[in-house]
Amino acid sequence: MAIKPIPLIILLVVCCLAVSALATTNKNLDSSGYHGDQIGNNIIQASSEDSVYIICDKLYLHQEPVEKSACLRLLTYGEEAQLISASDGWLQVNYVFMNDNEVQSVSGWLDSDYCVCAAAYYIAMHPTQIRIAPKADASLICYIDTYDSLRVLYEIDDYYCVSINGAVGFVEKESGQED
Protein backbone atom coordinates (compact mmCIF):
# COMPACT_ATOMS: atom_id res chain seq x y z
CA MET A 1 0.00 0.00 0.00
CA ALA A 2 1.63 3.21 -1.13
CA ILE A 3 1.42 6.30 1.01
CA LYS A 4 0.32 9.39 -0.90
CA PRO A 5 2.24 12.62 -0.22
CA ILE A 6 0.30 15.20 1.78
CA PRO A 7 0.35 18.79 0.50
CA LEU A 8 2.39 20.95 2.87
CA ILE A 9 -0.44 23.40 3.59
CA ILE A 10 -2.79 20.59 4.68
CA LEU A 11 -0.05 19.10 6.87
CA LEU A 12 0.51 22.52 8.45
CA VAL A 13 -3.22 22.94 9.19
CA VAL A 14 -3.45 19.44 10.68
CA CYS A 15 -0.40 20.09 12.88
CA CYS A 16 -1.84 23.42 14.05
CA LEU A 17 -5.17 21.78 14.86
CA ALA A 18 -3.43 18.96 16.71
CA VAL A 19 -1.38 21.41 18.80
CA SER A 20 -4.53 23.41 19.51
CA ALA A 21 -6.40 20.27 20.58
CA LEU A 22 -3.55 19.22 22.87
CA ALA A 23 -3.42 22.69 24.41
CA THR A 24 -7.13 22.66 25.25
CA THR A 25 -7.40 19.11 26.58
CA ASN A 26 -5.14 16.64 28.31
CA LYS A 27 -7.23 13.51 27.65
CA ASN A 28 -4.89 10.54 27.28
CA LEU A 29 -1.82 12.81 27.31
CA ASP A 30 1.20 11.17 28.87
CA SER A 31 4.58 12.69 29.78
CA SER A 32 5.97 11.95 26.31
CA GLY A 33 3.28 14.12 24.72
CA TYR A 34 1.64 11.21 22.92
CA HIS A 35 -2.13 11.69 22.56
CA GLY A 36 -3.66 8.24 22.55
CA ASP A 37 -3.55 4.78 24.05
CA GLN A 38 -1.66 1.63 23.19
CA ILE A 39 -4.37 -1.00 22.69
CA GLY A 40 -2.08 -3.89 21.83
CA ASN A 41 1.23 -4.51 20.11
CA ASN A 42 -0.22 -3.37 16.82
CA ILE A 43 -3.30 -1.24 17.52
CA ILE A 44 -3.04 2.39 18.51
CA GLN A 45 -5.91 4.69 19.45
CA ALA A 46 -4.51 7.71 17.66
CA SER A 47 -7.28 10.26 17.73
CA SER A 48 -9.51 12.19 20.03
CA GLU A 49 -12.79 10.50 20.84
CA ASP A 50 -14.45 13.54 19.24
CA SER A 51 -12.87 12.93 15.81
CA VAL A 52 -14.90 11.64 12.86
CA TYR A 53 -13.15 10.20 9.78
CA ILE A 54 -14.57 9.70 6.29
CA ILE A 55 -14.21 6.05 5.16
CA CYS A 56 -15.68 6.27 1.65
CA ASP A 57 -14.33 7.96 -1.48
CA LYS A 58 -16.63 11.01 -1.29
CA LEU A 59 -19.24 12.17 1.22
CA TYR A 60 -21.36 15.31 1.27
CA LEU A 61 -21.58 17.49 4.36
CA HIS A 62 -25.29 18.39 4.53
CA GLN A 63 -26.96 21.47 6.00
CA GLU A 64 -29.62 19.32 7.73
CA PRO A 65 -29.66 15.62 8.77
CA VAL A 66 -31.59 14.53 5.66
CA GLU A 67 -30.24 13.25 2.34
CA LYS A 68 -31.99 15.91 0.24
CA SER A 69 -30.80 18.93 2.24
CA ALA A 70 -28.34 21.44 0.79
CA CYS A 71 -24.75 20.21 0.46
CA LEU A 72 -22.25 22.47 2.18
CA ARG A 73 -19.04 20.70 1.14
CA LEU A 74 -17.71 17.49 -0.40
CA LEU A 75 -15.38 15.52 1.89
CA THR A 76 -13.08 12.74 0.72
CA TYR A 77 -11.59 9.54 2.16
CA GLY A 78 -9.56 10.06 5.32
CA GLU A 79 -10.64 13.62 6.05
CA GLU A 80 -11.38 14.47 9.68
CA ALA A 81 -14.09 16.54 11.33
CA GLN A 82 -14.95 17.20 14.97
CA LEU A 83 -18.09 15.55 16.35
CA ILE A 84 -20.75 17.86 17.81
CA SER A 85 -23.69 15.44 18.22
CA ALA A 86 -25.37 12.35 16.75
CA SER A 87 -29.00 11.80 15.75
CA ASP A 88 -30.82 9.01 13.85
CA GLY A 89 -27.88 7.84 11.73
CA TRP A 90 -26.43 11.32 11.22
CA LEU A 91 -23.41 12.98 12.81
CA GLN A 92 -23.33 16.74 13.33
CA VAL A 93 -19.73 17.85 12.83
CA ASN A 94 -17.52 20.89 12.50
CA TYR A 95 -15.16 20.63 9.51
CA VAL A 96 -12.04 22.83 9.32
CA PHE A 97 -10.44 23.50 5.92
CA MET A 98 -8.18 25.89 3.99
CA ASN A 99 -9.73 28.40 1.59
CA ASP A 100 -7.52 31.00 -0.14
CA ASN A 101 -4.77 30.38 2.43
CA GLU A 102 -7.17 31.02 5.33
CA VAL A 103 -8.39 28.48 7.85
CA GLN A 104 -12.19 28.29 7.77
CA SER A 105 -14.80 25.97 9.23
CA VAL A 106 -18.34 24.85 8.50
CA SER A 107 -20.79 22.85 10.60
CA GLY A 108 -23.13 20.32 9.06
CA TRP A 109 -24.33 16.71 9.03
CA LEU A 110 -22.67 13.51 7.75
CA ASP A 111 -24.32 10.12 7.14
CA SER A 112 -22.85 7.96 9.94
CA ASP A 113 -22.75 4.86 7.68
CA TYR A 114 -19.73 6.36 5.91
CA CYS A 115 -17.79 7.59 8.95
CA VAL A 116 -15.88 6.15 11.86
CA CYS A 117 -15.50 7.92 15.20
CA ALA A 118 -12.38 7.94 17.38
CA ALA A 119 -10.45 5.84 14.91
CA ALA A 120 -8.05 3.19 16.10
CA TYR A 121 -5.26 2.19 13.73
CA TYR A 122 -3.81 -1.21 12.93
CA ILE A 123 -0.02 -0.95 12.54
CA ALA A 124 1.55 -3.87 10.65
CA MET A 125 4.64 -5.21 12.41
CA HIS A 126 5.65 -7.13 9.26
CA PRO A 127 4.18 -7.64 5.77
CA THR A 128 0.56 -8.56 6.52
CA GLN A 129 -2.26 -10.25 4.59
CA ILE A 130 -5.61 -8.49 4.25
CA ARG A 131 -8.48 -10.91 3.61
CA ILE A 132 -11.97 -10.51 2.15
CA ALA A 133 -13.63 -12.17 5.18
CA PRO A 134 -12.65 -12.89 8.81
CA LYS A 135 -11.44 -16.45 8.09
CA ALA A 136 -7.96 -17.90 7.62
CA ASP A 137 -8.97 -19.51 4.30
CA ALA A 138 -10.72 -16.41 2.89
CA SER A 139 -9.38 -14.92 -0.34
CA LEU A 140 -6.60 -12.36 -0.06
CA ILE A 141 -7.31 -8.77 -1.02
CA CYS A 142 -3.74 -7.54 -0.69
CA TYR A 143 -0.64 -7.38 1.46
CA ILE A 144 0.44 -4.32 3.40
CA ASP A 145 4.03 -3.47 4.21
CA THR A 146 5.67 -3.28 7.62
CA TYR A 147 4.60 -0.15 9.52
CA ASP A 148 1.68 0.58 7.18
CA SER A 149 -1.36 1.67 9.16
CA LEU A 150 -5.04 1.06 8.50
CA ARG A 151 -8.08 2.47 10.28
CA VAL A 152 -9.91 -0.14 12.41
CA LEU A 153 -13.69 -0.14 11.93
CA TYR A 154 -14.55 -2.92 14.40
CA GLU A 155 -13.43 -6.28 15.85
CA ILE A 156 -14.90 -9.67 15.00
CA ASP A 157 -13.59 -12.88 16.59
CA ASP A 158 -9.81 -12.98 16.01
CA TYR A 159 -9.86 -10.26 13.33
CA TYR A 160 -9.97 -6.52 12.92
CA CYS A 161 -12.15 -5.11 10.16
CA VAL A 162 -10.05 -2.37 8.55
CA SER A 163 -10.60 0.37 6.00
CA ILE A 164 -8.41 0.19 2.89
CA ASN A 165 -8.90 3.22 0.63
CA GLY A 166 -12.66 3.11 1.13
CA ALA A 167 -12.93 -0.69 0.91
CA VAL A 168 -13.17 -3.14 3.80
CA GLY A 169 -10.81 -5.99 4.65
CA PHE A 170 -9.90 -8.21 7.60
CA VAL A 171 -6.56 -8.71 9.32
CA GLU A 172 -5.74 -11.25 12.04
CA LYS A 173 -5.29 -9.64 15.45
CA GLU A 174 -2.18 -11.66 16.20
CA SER A 175 -0.45 -10.96 12.86
CA GLY A 176 1.18 -7.82 14.19
CA GLN A 177 2.94 -9.73 16.96
CA GLU A 178 4.74 -12.37 14.92
CA ASP A 179 8.38 -11.99 13.87
Contacts in CASP RR format, 6 or more apart in sequence:
PFRMAT RR
TARGET T0000
AUTHOR 0000-0000-0000
METHOD contacts of the structure
MODEL  1
MAIKPIPLIILLVVCCLAVSALATTNKNLDSSGYHGDQIGNNIIQASSED
SVYIICDKLYLHQEPVEKSACLRLLTYGEEAQLISASDGWLQVNYVFMND
NEVQSVSGWLDSDYCVCAAAYYIAMHPTQIRIAPKADASLICYIDTYDSL
RVLYEIDDYYCVSINGAVGFVEKESGQED
1 142 0 8 1.000
1 144 0 8 1.000
1 145 0 8 1.000
1 148 0 8 1.000
1 164 0 8 1.000
1 165 0 8 1.000
3 148 0 8 1.000
6 14 0 8 1.000
9 98 0 8 1.000
9 101 0 8 1.000
10 98 0 8 1.000
13 96 0 8 1.000
13 97 0 8 1.000
13 98 0 8 1.000
13 103 0 8 1.000
14 80 0 8 1.000
16 103 0 8 1.000
17 96 0 8 1.000
18 35 0 8 1.000
21 35 0 8 1.000
21 48 0 8 1.000
22 29 0 8 1.000
22 33 0 8 1.000
22 35 0 8 1.000
25 48 0 8 1.000
27 35 0 8 1.000
27 48 0 8 1.000
27 49 0 8 1.000
28 35 0 8 1.000
28 36 0 8 1.000
28 37 0 8 1.000
28 45 0 8 1.000
29 35 0 8 1.000
29 36 0 8 1.000
35 46 0 8 1.000
35 48 0 8 1.000
36 44 0 8 1.000
36 45 0 8 1.000
36 46 0 8 1.000
36 47 0 8 1.000
37 44 0 8 1.000
37 45 0 8 1.000
38 44 0 8 1.000
38 45 0 8 1.000
39 45 0 8 1.000
39 120 0 8 1.000
41 125 0 8 1.000
41 176 0 8 1.000
41 177 0 8 1.000
42 122 0 8 1.000
42 123 0 8 1.000
42 124 0 8 1.000
42 125 0 8 1.000
42 175 0 8 1.000
42 176 0 8 1.000
42 177 0 8 1.000
43 120 0 8 1.000
43 121 0 8 1.000
43 122 0 8 1.000
43 123 0 8 1.000
43 152 0 8 1.000
43 160 0 8 1.000
44 120 0 8 1.000
44 121 0 8 1.000
44 123 0 8 1.000
44 149 0 8 1.000
45 118 0 8 1.000
45 120 0 8 1.000
45 121 0 8 1.000
46 119 0 8 1.000
46 120 0 8 1.000
46 121 0 8 1.000
47 53 0 8 1.000
47 80 0 8 1.000
47 118 0 8 1.000
47 119 0 8 1.000
48 82 0 8 1.000
48 118 0 8 1.000
49 117 0 8 1.000
49 118 0 8 1.000
50 82 0 8 1.000
50 83 0 8 1.000
50 118 0 8 1.000
51 80 0 8 1.000
51 81 0 8 1.000
51 82 0 8 1.000
51 83 0 8 1.000
51 117 0 8 1.000
51 118 0 8 1.000
51 119 0 8 1.000
52 80 0 8 1.000
52 81 0 8 1.000
52 82 0 8 1.000
52 83 0 8 1.000
52 91 0 8 1.000
52 93 0 8 1.000
52 110 0 8 1.000
52 115 0 8 1.000
52 116 0 8 1.000
52 117 0 8 1.000
53 78 0 8 1.000
53 79 0 8 1.000
53 80 0 8 1.000
53 115 0 8 1.000
53 116 0 8 1.000
53 117 0 8 1.000
53 119 0 8 1.000
53 151 0 8 1.000
54 75 0 8 1.000
54 76 0 8 1.000
54 77 0 8 1.000
54 78 0 8 1.000
54 79 0 8 1.000
54 80 0 8 1.000
54 81 0 8 1.000
54 110 0 8 1.000
54 114 0 8 1.000
54 115 0 8 1.000
55 77 0 8 1.000
55 78 0 8 1.000
55 114 0 8 1.000
55 115 0 8 1.000
55 116 0 8 1.000
55 151 0 8 1.000
55 153 0 8 1.000
55 163 0 8 1.000
55 166 0 8 1.000
56 77 0 8 1.000
56 114 0 8 1.000
56 166 0 8 1.000
57 76 0 8 1.000
57 77 0 8 1.000
57 166 0 8 1.000
58 74 0 8 1.000
58 75 0 8 1.000
58 76 0 8 1.000
58 77 0 8 1.000
59 74 0 8 1.000
59 75 0 8 1.000
59 76 0 8 1.000
59 110 0 8 1.000
59 111 0 8 1.000
59 114 0 8 1.000
59 115 0 8 1.000
60 71 0 8 1.000
60 72 0 8 1.000
60 73 0 8 1.000
60 74 0 8 1.000
60 75 0 8 1.000
61 71 0 8 1.000
61 72 0 8 1.000
61 73 0 8 1.000
61 74 0 8 1.000
61 75 0 8 1.000
61 81 0 8 1.000
61 93 0 8 1.000
61 95 0 8 1.000
61 106 0 8 1.000
61 108 0 8 1.000
61 109 0 8 1.000
61 110 0 8 1.000
62 69 0 8 1.000
62 70 0 8 1.000
62 71 0 8 1.000
62 72 0 8 1.000
62 90 0 8 1.000
62 108 0 8 1.000
62 109 0 8 1.000
62 110 0 8 1.000
63 69 0 8 1.000
63 70 0 8 1.000
63 71 0 8 1.000
63 72 0 8 1.000
63 108 0 8 1.000
63 109 0 8 1.000
64 70 0 8 1.000
64 109 0 8 1.000
65 87 0 8 1.000
65 88 0 8 1.000
65 89 0 8 1.000
65 90 0 8 1.000
65 92 0 8 1.000
65 109 0 8 1.000
67 111 0 8 1.000
69 109 0 8 1.000
72 106 0 8 1.000
72 108 0 8 1.000
73 95 0 8 1.000
73 97 0 8 1.000
73 106 0 8 1.000
75 81 0 8 1.000
75 95 0 8 1.000
75 110 0 8 1.000
77 165 0 8 1.000
77 166 0 8 1.000
78 151 0 8 1.000
79 95 0 8 1.000
81 93 0 8 1.000
81 94 0 8 1.000
81 95 0 8 1.000
81 96 0 8 1.000
81 110 0 8 1.000
82 93 0 8 1.000
82 94 0 8 1.000
82 95 0 8 1.000
82 96 0 8 1.000
83 91 0 8 1.000
83 92 0 8 1.000
83 93 0 8 1.000
83 117 0 8 1.000
84 92 0 8 1.000
84 93 0 8 1.000
84 94 0 8 1.000
84 107 0 8 1.000
85 91 0 8 1.000
85 92 0 8 1.000
86 92 0 8 1.000
86 112 0 8 1.000
89 111 0 8 1.000
89 112 0 8 1.000
89 113 0 8 1.000
90 109 0 8 1.000
90 110 0 8 1.000
90 111 0 8 1.000
90 112 0 8 1.000
91 109 0 8 1.000
91 110 0 8 1.000
91 111 0 8 1.000
91 112 0 8 1.000
91 115 0 8 1.000
91 117 0 8 1.000
92 107 0 8 1.000
92 108 0 8 1.000
92 109 0 8 1.000
93 107 0 8 1.000
93 108 0 8 1.000
93 109 0 8 1.000
93 110 0 8 1.000
94 105 0 8 1.000
94 106 0 8 1.000
94 107 0 8 1.000
94 108 0 8 1.000
95 105 0 8 1.000
95 106 0 8 1.000
95 107 0 8 1.000
95 108 0 8 1.000
96 103 0 8 1.000
96 104 0 8 1.000
96 105 0 8 1.000
97 103 0 8 1.000
97 104 0 8 1.000
97 105 0 8 1.000
97 106 0 8 1.000
98 104 0 8 1.000
116 151 0 8 1.000
116 153 0 8 1.000
116 163 0 8 1.000
119 151 0 8 1.000
119 152 0 8 1.000
120 151 0 8 1.000
120 152 0 8 1.000
121 149 0 8 1.000
121 150 0 8 1.000
121 151 0 8 1.000
121 152 0 8 1.000
122 149 0 8 1.000
122 150 0 8 1.000
122 151 0 8 1.000
122 152 0 8 1.000
122 160 0 8 1.000
122 162 0 8 1.000
122 171 0 8 1.000
123 147 0 8 1.000
123 148 0 8 1.000
123 149 0 8 1.000
123 176 0 8 1.000
124 144 0 8 1.000
124 145 0 8 1.000
124 146 0 8 1.000
124 147 0 8 1.000
124 148 0 8 1.000
124 149 0 8 1.000
124 150 0 8 1.000
124 171 0 8 1.000
124 175 0 8 1.000
124 176 0 8 1.000
125 146 0 8 1.000
125 147 0 8 1.000
125 175 0 8 1.000
125 176 0 8 1.000
125 177 0 8 1.000
125 178 0 8 1.000
126 146 0 8 1.000
126 175 0 8 1.000
126 176 0 8 1.000
126 178 0 8 1.000
126 179 0 8 1.000
127 143 0 8 1.000
127 144 0 8 1.000
127 145 0 8 1.000
127 146 0 8 1.000
128 143 0 8 1.000
128 144 0 8 1.000
128 148 0 8 1.000
128 171 0 8 1.000
128 175 0 8 1.000
128 176 0 8 1.000
129 140 0 8 1.000
129 143 0 8 1.000
129 171 0 8 1.000
129 172 0 8 1.000
129 175 0 8 1.000
130 140 0 8 1.000
130 141 0 8 1.000
130 142 0 8 1.000
130 143 0 8 1.000
130 144 0 8 1.000
130 150 0 8 1.000
130 162 0 8 1.000
130 164 0 8 1.000
130 169 0 8 1.000
130 170 0 8 1.000
130 171 0 8 1.000
131 138 0 8 1.000
131 139 0 8 1.000
131 140 0 8 1.000
131 141 0 8 1.000
131 159 0 8 1.000
131 169 0 8 1.000
131 170 0 8 1.000
131 171 0 8 1.000
132 138 0 8 1.000
132 139 0 8 1.000
132 140 0 8 1.000
132 141 0 8 1.000
132 169 0 8 1.000
132 170 0 8 1.000
133 139 0 8 1.000
133 170 0 8 1.000
134 156 0 8 1.000
134 157 0 8 1.000
134 158 0 8 1.000
134 159 0 8 1.000
134 161 0 8 1.000
134 170 0 8 1.000
136 172 0 8 1.000
138 170 0 8 1.000
141 164 0 8 1.000
141 167 0 8 1.000
141 169 0 8 1.000
142 164 0 8 1.000
144 150 0 8 1.000
150 162 0 8 1.000
150 163 0 8 1.000
150 164 0 8 1.000
150 171 0 8 1.000
151 162 0 8 1.000
151 163 0 8 1.000
152 160 0 8 1.000
152 161 0 8 1.000
152 162 0 8 1.000
152 163 0 8 1.000
153 160 0 8 1.000
153 161 0 8 1.000
153 162 0 8 1.000
153 163 0 8 1.000
153 168 0 8 1.000
154 160 0 8 1.000
154 161 0 8 1.000
155 161 0 8 1.000
155 173 0 8 1.000
156 170 0 8 1.000
158 172 0 8 1.000
158 173 0 8 1.000
158 174 0 8 1.000
159 170 0 8 1.000
159 171 0 8 1.000
159 172 0 8 1.000
159 173 0 8 1.000
160 170 0 8 1.000
160 171 0 8 1.000
160 173 0 8 1.000
161 168 0 8 1.000
161 169 0 8 1.000
161 170 0 8 1.000
162 168 0 8 1.000
162 169 0 8 1.000
162 170 0 8 1.000
162 171 0 8 1.000
163 169 0 8 1.000
END
